[in-house]
Structure formats: structure tokens, C-alpha cells
């Protein structure tokens, strides 16, 4: 046994030092395009041999294998979690069930809308990209960063912003042709080794909550403030702590779409991004979050016309926000709408007097008084929208919005986030 272990150690050392490993790893030559990354993955223990001394670089890996390996890369495999998974197809007999549970409770993964995870299914390149984007800091940037790639149109809508973010962070793999993502192909083990190597080299981009288990600084309640961005909001309370500020569920925040969106053109799982147009303070002067904060939403339901000829309305659910300083957190919210199912928006009437606004019910202009009297107590989260990018959209928080203090960090399993419909999930795939 000792001889075998010594031989393995010597093989790995030879693998990592000079890449002359044709005899040690039987199916990876020293001129393989991912040779150094495969060597690193084996050396660090993120990945292992597939059979004997064969790495099987062109074989796929399962969804459960991917999250298990990624936790190792992030040095998070020892995070202790308890409870049971919500996934119907994951139990104690499932390979890497603990890694799946940890990833689920960290909200690293979300699964399918039918509460399955499909752990043994091979992972797509787009799904792997979505997970990498979910655990890293940074913004969902300008879609134009994808212009240099030939198959951008093949990226599923739900994964498009993930690719934008990963291209900006240089966390993606596009072998053998650098101009192609091939998002709908399965991820190979060699490609996974490259992705993991990129993440390892930029661990500072991984959000702290995916790498730490607790905050030793006790949380202390400091008091309450009032948030009143919209008259008639169901709630206006903000709770202040030394480690975080919490905008309570029922508050309404304001954002605008990062690009034009139309409910008739979206599919379930499509990702939408809204942006805070201004810095947000409480009435007492406490700073909450800055202009440019991004709110990420998913399309979770589609409602058709009575004859199912065409799509008409969507249920969109906010699930995460990103601040320019790198802080991000889970959230839950829906667009605050009229009882007719149309998004209530505002437009600035005169740029010289930006406080003066017109209110619209869909495309019909209404007065502020009509809005306040008729609609502030109505919520219809399945909505019709055709937003050009200059409208301000009201978002009702359906769960507390926790804004961590950048000087502190705390790990918590967020079971207080409420979806407007418990039958739907937060993401179509990962």
C-alpha cells in the first residue's frame, strides 16, 4: 500500500513540475491544450482519475460532480449544513448528496422548477457558467462584451447575463475556437479543469459567503428607520444592525430595466436585470445602497391569451442584488402592479425638474392621485410589460432585503425569502 501511495505522489509531482507525464497519466499528453490545468486539478485534489491513471479529458461530468468539485476549489467543502434538501431526486444514496445540500443551502444552485436537481445528468457549459457567475463578485455588465463571439445567439436567455459577467471576469472556457462559446454542449472534464483553475487563481472574486462559515462578531440591533420611496407602500420599516441593514418585506423599491424588455418575447428561466437609478437613503439619512445597484430577476411563469395563441404576461421574481462595491446578497421581490396586471411606471416630464413625473398604467397616463387611490394596495405579480429602458418600475419586496455591512460578513441560510408562488423555483437549471 505504501509503495502505491509513493508511486502516486511521485507521478503527481512529475505531472506538475515538468508536464512529462505520458506514462503517469495515460490519456493526457504533455502537449494537450489543458495539460497544465489538468495537472493542477489532480495535484490539488479538485479532480481525480476517472479509471486507473486515465483522466478522460473528453468525457463529461455530472451536475453533482461539478458542484462537489467547485466547493473544493472554493475551499468550502467543510461548511457544515443541516436539514434536508428540497430536491425530490436527491437523498442519502445520491453521490455527493452532502455537497448538493451545502450548495443548495448556500444558494449556489437552484435546480429545476419541478424541484429536481438531476444530479447524474451531464452538466451543460451554460449551466456551469451560470454557477460560476452566481458565486463571483462583479456586475452583469454591458451585453456588447459578447459581440466578439460568433455564437452569442445560441446562449439561452437565462444564461446570457452569466456569460456577460464571466467574460468580464475572464472566467470562461471557449476551446478549441476562441470565437465560440458552444453554450449548449456538455462540459468536458478538461474544460472543467480549466474553469476550476481560473477560479482558483481569482479566489478573491468568490463572494465571501461561499467561503466562510460564520462571523465571530455578534449582531446587535441598533434601531429602526423609515423608507418611503413610494407613497402607499405596505411597509416602510428598515431595521439597522451593526453588521447589516434590513429593508423589511412589504417595502417598495424603485429600479429601471438595464435594457428594453417585453413580456411577449421571454421564456421561462430568462434572466432580467434592473438597476437602481439613484442612491437610496432612509428618511433619517441612513445610506442603504447606491445608484447602479443591480437587481437580478428570473421569468418564472408565462400566462397566455385566452386562446393560447401568444404569450401575454410573465411572472418575474427578483432573486439577487449586486452593489458596485462588490457586496451582493439574495433577495425576493416582484413587480408592483395595477389590478389589471400592468406594470405601473413613471417617466420624468421635464429633465430640469426631475421630481415631476407622469404615471402610466401600461401606456395609459394616469394622475398621481388616481394611482394612489386605485392601485397602491393591489398586487398582481403576473404582468404584461413592454419597457424601453427609461421607465421606473416599482418592486415589492416579498422577503427581507438584507444589505451586509462591507466590514462584516455572516453566514446564514436564508429561509425567510418568500416567492409569490411556492410552486415555482428560482431558476430553470442550476
N, C-alpha and C positions, 0 to 999 in steps of 0.2 A: 504493500500500500504506500509506504514512504517513497519507494522508487518511482511509483506512478505520479505521486504529487510533485516530486522533484522534477521529473521529466516535464510535467505540465507547466511548472513555474519557468523552467529553462526555455520551453517553447514560447511562452508568452513574452519573456524577456527578449528573446531573439526577434520575435514578431514586432515589438515596439521599438527596438533600438535601430535595426538596420533594414527592416522590411524584407529580409531574406528568409521568407517563411514558407517557401513552396512545399517543404517536407512537413512542416508543422501544421499548417492549415491546408488541407489537401485540395480545396477548390477555390482558393484565392491566391492569385499570383502577385508578385511584387509590383507588377505594372497595372494592376486592377485600378479602375478610376476612383474607388473608395477605399483603397488599401489602408491608408493611414487611419482613417476614421474607424474602419472595422477593427484594426489593431487596438485602437484606443478603447472601443466599446468592450472588447474582450478583456483587455488589461484592467479596465476599471470595474468590470463585472456588471455593466449595464445589460449586456447581451452575452449569450453563451453559444457554444457549438450546437448545431442542430442535431448532428449524429456523429459520434466519434470525434474526429478532428475536422469535420466538414462544417463550414459556416452557412452554406446555402444562401449566398448573397442575392440570388434572383427569386427566391421563394418569398411568399407574402407572410405577414404575421397577423395574428388576430387582434381584435379590438381590446380584449383583456390583456394580451401580451404587451400591447403598446402602452396602456396606462400603467401597467406594472413596471415597465422599463423606464417610463418617464418619471415616475416617482423616485426611482433610484437616481436618475440623473439630477433631479432637483434636491436630492438628499432628504427626501420626505417620506421614505418608505416606513420609518419608525413612528410616524404620527399615530397616536392611539385614537381609535374611534370606537364607538359602541352603538348598540341598536341594530336594527335590521335594514336591509336595503328595500327600496320600493320597487325594484325591478323584479318582474314576475318570473323571469328566466334566469335568475341568479340565486343560488343558495350555497350551503356549505360544501356541496360536492363540485361546485364550479371552480375551474382552475383560476387562481389568483382572485378568489372571492373577496379577500380582505383588501386587496389593492382597489378592487372595484368599489367596495364600500367606502374606503377612505377617499377615493376620487369623487364619489358621489356626494359625500358629506362636506367635502371642501368646495363643492360646486365646480369642480374641474370638468366634470362630464354631466350630461343631462339625459341621455338616452332618447328613445323614440316616443312619439305621442301615445302609444298604446302601453306605456310603462314597461317596455322591454329594453334590454341593452344589446342583445345579440352578441354575447361575449366571444363566441367561437367564429363569428363572421370575420372575414378578412377586412382589414381597415383600408378605406379609400385614402388617396393622397389628400383630397379636400377635407375629409374628416380629421386626419392628423393635423392639417394646417389649422383647422378650427380650434382644436385643443391647445396647440402651441400659442395661438393668438389669445386664447382665454386666460392663460396663466402668465402672460407677459405684460409689462407696463407699456405705456405709449398710447397714441391716438389711432383711431381709424381715420387715416389721412385722406388726401386727395385721390380720387379714383383715377386720375391721369397717370399715376405711377405705374399702372398696368398697361399703358399704351405700348410699351416696348415689347410686349409678349403677343405671340401670334394667335393663341387660343383662349384669350380672355373671355370671349363669349361662351365658352364651354364651362366656365366656372359657375356652379349653382348659385342662385341669388343669395341663398342663406350663408354661403361661404365667401362671398365677394369681398366684404369688408375685412374678413380674416386674412385674405391674401394681400389686401392693401397694407394692412398693419405689418404682416410678416415681411413683405418686400421692403418696407421702410426700415424694419429692424434687422434685415438680412438673415432671416430665419426661415429659409425655404430651400427646397431642392428641385432642380429642373434639369436633370441629366436624362438623356445624353445631349439633347439640343437645348441650349440655354434660352432659346426664344419660346419654348413650350413648357407649360405647367403640367399638362396631362392630368387635370384635377379628378377625372372620373376613372383613372386607372387605380389598381390596388398598389399600395405602398410596399416596396420590397424591403427585405432585411438590410440590404446595402444602403438604400435610401434612408431607412430609419436610423442607421448608424451615423449617417451624415447629419441628419436633423439633430440627433442627440448630441453630437459633437459641437454643433453650432450653439445649442442651448447651454451646454457645459461651459463654453468659452465666454458666454454672456449671461452668467447666472445673476448678475446684477439686474438684468431685465425681468427676472422672475419675481412676481409680486411676493412680498414678504409673507403674506398669509398662507401661501402654498409651501412655505419652507419652515415655518416656526410653529410650535405647538401651544405656546402660552405667553402671556405678558405678565411679568412679575410685578408690575406696577398696578396696585389696586385701583379700580374705577370708582371715582367719587362723584356723586351728584352735586351740581353747583346751583341749579335753579332752572327756571323756565323763561323763555322769551316768546314773542308773538311774531308770526309770519303772516302777512296779509298781501300776497301778490294779487289775489283775485277776490273781489267782494263776493260774499255768499259762499265761500269755501266751507265744506262741512267741518273742518277743524283748522285751527290756527296755531297750535302749540308746537314749540321747539324745546326739547329738553337738552340742557347743557351739562356735560361731564368734563372731567379733566382730560379724558382720553378721546372724547368724541362729542359730536353734536348729533342729535337725533330729531329729524323732522317727522312728526308723528303721521301715521296713516290717516288719510282724510284731508291732509293739506293739498293744495293745488299749486303746482309749479308751472313755469312758462318756458317753452322752447320753440324752436323753429326747425324744419327739416334741413338736413345738410345738403340735400339735392331734391329736385322735384319727385314726388311720389304720387301714384294713382292706384286706388284700391282695385280697379278693374284689371290691373296688369300684374298683380302679385300672386304668388303661390304660397301654400302653407310652408313655413320654415324660412321664408325670405327675411332678410335682416334689414332693418331700417335704423338710421342714426339721426337723432335730433340734437340740437346744440343750444346751450343757454345763451341768449342774446346779450346779457348784462350780468355784472356782479350781483350777487344776491346777499342781502343783509336782513336780519330781523328788524323789527321796528325799534328795538332798543339799541341797535347798532352792532350786533354780533355778526361777524362775517361768516357766511356759510359755504359758498362756493363761487368760483369766478366765472366771468364770461368765457365762453369757449368750452365749458364742460360738456362732454358728450354723453348722451343717454342712448343706450342701445336697446332696440326693440325687436321682437320677432312677430311675424304673422302666424297666428295660431288657429284661426278659423276663417272660413270663407262662406259667405251667405250669397246665394244666387237669386236671380229674379224668380218670380213665381213659376215660370215655365222652364227654369234651369237653362235658359238659352245662353246666358252670360253671367260672369261674376259681377257682383254689385258692391258688397260690403265686406270688410275684414274685421277680425278681432286682432288688435295689435297690443302686445303686452311688453312693457318696459322691464328689463331684467338686470341691467348693469349700468353704472356710470363711470366715466373716466375724467379726472381733473387734469389740467395742464401740468401740475407739479408731479404727476405720476401716481397720485393716490387714486384708487378705484375701489368699488365695493358693489355688492349685489344690491338690487333694488326691485321693487314691484310697483307697477302703475299701469293705468290705462288712459287713453284719451278721454277727456271730459267733454261730453257731447250734449246735444239737444235731445229731447224725447223723440224726435223724428229720425234720430240716428245719423245726424250730420255733424261733422266737427265744427265747433264754434271757433272762429279765428278772428284776429284783429289785424288791421292794416293802418299804418301811420298815414294820416291825412296830409300833413304838411311837415316836411323834414325840419323846418325851422321851429316847429312846436311839436316835438315828438311825443308829448304826453297826450295829445289829442288823437283819438283813434276812432275808427269806424268798426262796428261789429257786424259779422256776417253769419247767417245761418246757411251753410253751403255757400251759394253765390248770391243769396238774397240779403241785402243790407237790412239790419235792424238797429234800433236805438239801444243805447246802453240800458235805459230803463226797461225796455222790453226784455233784454237779455237777463237782467237781474230778477225781474218779476217772474218770467216764464221758465227759465232754464237752469238757474243755479242749483236747484235741488233735483235735477234729473240726470240720470246716468244710463247711457245705452252704449256699452263698450264695443258692440259690433257696428262699425261705422263705415260710411262712404266718404272718401276723401279724394281730392284732386288738388294737391298742394304744389305750388310753383316754386316755393323756396323762400318767399318773402312774408308768409303768414306766420303769426304766432299761435301756437297750439297750446291749449290748456291740458295738463296731465294730472290726473287724480292719483295720488299715492295710495295703493291698496295694501302696502306694508310700510313699516317704518323705514325711512331713508337714513341710514347710518353713515355719517361723514367722519372717518377717523381723523384724529389729530395727527399731523405728519410727524410729531415727535414720539408717538406711541404706536403700538400695534397690539392687537389682541385677537386671539383665535376664538371663533365661536361658530357653532353650527346654527345656521340661520333658518330656524323653523317658523319664524314669525312672518315670513314673506307670503303674502296671500295672492293667489291668482284669482281673477274674477270668475273662473270656471275650473273647478277641481278636476274636471275630466280631461283637461288639456295639459300638455307638458311644455317646458320652456324652450325646447329645441327639437328639431326634427331628427337629428342624427346623434352627434356625440353629446 
